[in-house]
Amino acid sequence: MTSYRLGPVSTGELTALAAVRLPARDTPWAGSGDRAACSGPPTGHGAVPAPGRAPRARSRWAGAIPPQHGAWAFLLVPVLSAFAVSGTSAAGWAFCAAWVCAYPVGYFLGRGLTVRARRGSWTRLAARERGRAGPWALATAALGLPLAWTRPWLLAVAAALAVLWSAGLVVAARRGERSLATDALLVAQAVAAVPLAVAVVAGPAAMVGPLGPATLQCTLAVAMFLAGSVLHVKALLRRAGSGAFRRLAVGWHVGALVVTALSAAGWVVAFGPALVRSVAMRPGLRPASIGAVEAVVSLLVVLAAQLVL
């Protein structure tokens, strides 16, 4: 999913991961295949850091955070937009924090399981990625279990989301991690946060009562934005040479602007600029520049939700 991918490791990332050698104290076991796969410059106690390289502690901290920067917008935009419908509460912010912490759990565990499936055993590489999910899983549990105690229906929701996540792993194991089907699964997981956040704050009954229409409108608007963001980024990077895909991305944004503007004029604040950037931006831009523009449009979506809902 380009810079917005929430799912497991891709083939190219697997190669990059294999180029990083683990320090000796982090490798309680090592077969010959693992040693070959993890060859690279030494990083143990006796290693001399390369000029300009960050300290070891900083490198470890950076390795604990998923490098998919655009994914944070996919996590926050749905929840913050939902707060425009339901308002906020302590439980709502706890859900937001748990939702964000759950992403690295799925990210690193998915990477570990994907490497495990492709190599046939728990190699050092797979074990390392699995281990990185541990601290995030503890944080997610600390935040989420109190919510589940008072809202047991969240356990059923978690099971359903786990099914979606597992489906993404199956697609990735079949080398389809960059497909539109995977992207659709990831967007569906992200969009689920809208009704969930509303239900956590206002109760599930509110969504079939006074907050139902606003929740539905918010969910559809966020879904159209996230799907459009995926198409836009793909048109600039992974499908940069496809004119048909670029037309698909622009056409999607035209349709999203029309649909949302008909429901409420305030959505133009977000989907107008989204259409402009889809038309104006061309392949060849640096990913950082693309991500910066997406961050601005993401903020506009949250702002539009506050104005409309």
KATA-V142688 format. One record per backbone hydrogen bond with DSSP energy under -0.5 kcal/mol. CO is the residue of the C=O (numbers start at 1). NH is the residue of the N-H. Records with the same first field share a line. If there is no record, write none. Layout:
CO=NH, NH
This chain:
1=4
2=5
3=70, 71
10=14
11=15
12=16
13=17
14=18
15=19
16=19
17=20
19=21
23=26
24=27
31=35
32=36
33=37
34=38
36=39
44=47
47=49
50=53
55=59
56=60
57=61
58=62
59=63
60=64
61=64
62=65
67=69
68=71
69=72
70=73, 74
71=75
72=76
73=77
75=79
76=80
77=81
78=82
79=83
80=84
81=84
82=85, 86
83=87
89=93
90=94
91=95
92=96
93=97
94=98
95=99
96=100
97=101
98=102
99=103
100=103, 104
101=105
102=106
103=107
104=108
105=109
106=110
107=111
108=112
109=113
110=114
111=115
112=116
113=117
114=118
115=119
116=120
121=123
123=127
124=128
125=129
126=130
127=131
128=132
129=133
130=133, 134
131=134, 135
132=136
133=137
134=138
135=139
136=140
137=141
138=142
139=143
140=144
141=145
143=147
144=148
145=149
146=150
147=151
151=154
152=155, 156
153=157
154=158
155=159
156=160
157=161
158=162
159=163
160=164
161=165
162=166
163=167
164=168
165=169
166=170
167=171
168=172
169=173
170=174
171=174, 176
172=175
176=179
179=183
180=184
181=185
182=186
183=187
184=188
185=189
186=190
187=191
188=192
190=193
191=194, 195
192=196
193=197
194=198
195=199
196=200
197=201
198=202, 203
199=203
203=206
204=207
205=208
206=209, 211, 212
209=212
211=215
212=216
213=217
214=218
215=219
216=220
217=221
218=222
219=223
220=224
221=225
222=226
223=227
224=228
225=229
226=230
227=231
228=232
229=233
230=234
231=235
232=236
233=237
234=239
236=284
237=240
239=242
241=243
242=246
243=247
244=248
245=249
246=250
247=251
248=252
249=253
250=254
251=255
252=256
253=257
254=258
255=259
256=260
257=261
258=262
259=263
260=264
264=267
265=268
266=269
267=270, 271
268=272, 273
270=274
271=275
272=276
273=277
274=278
275=279
276=280
277=281
282=285
286=289, 290
287=291
288=292
289=293
290=294
291=295
292=296
293=297
294=298
295=299
296=300
297=301
298=302
299=303
300=304
301=305
302=306
303=307
304=308
305=309
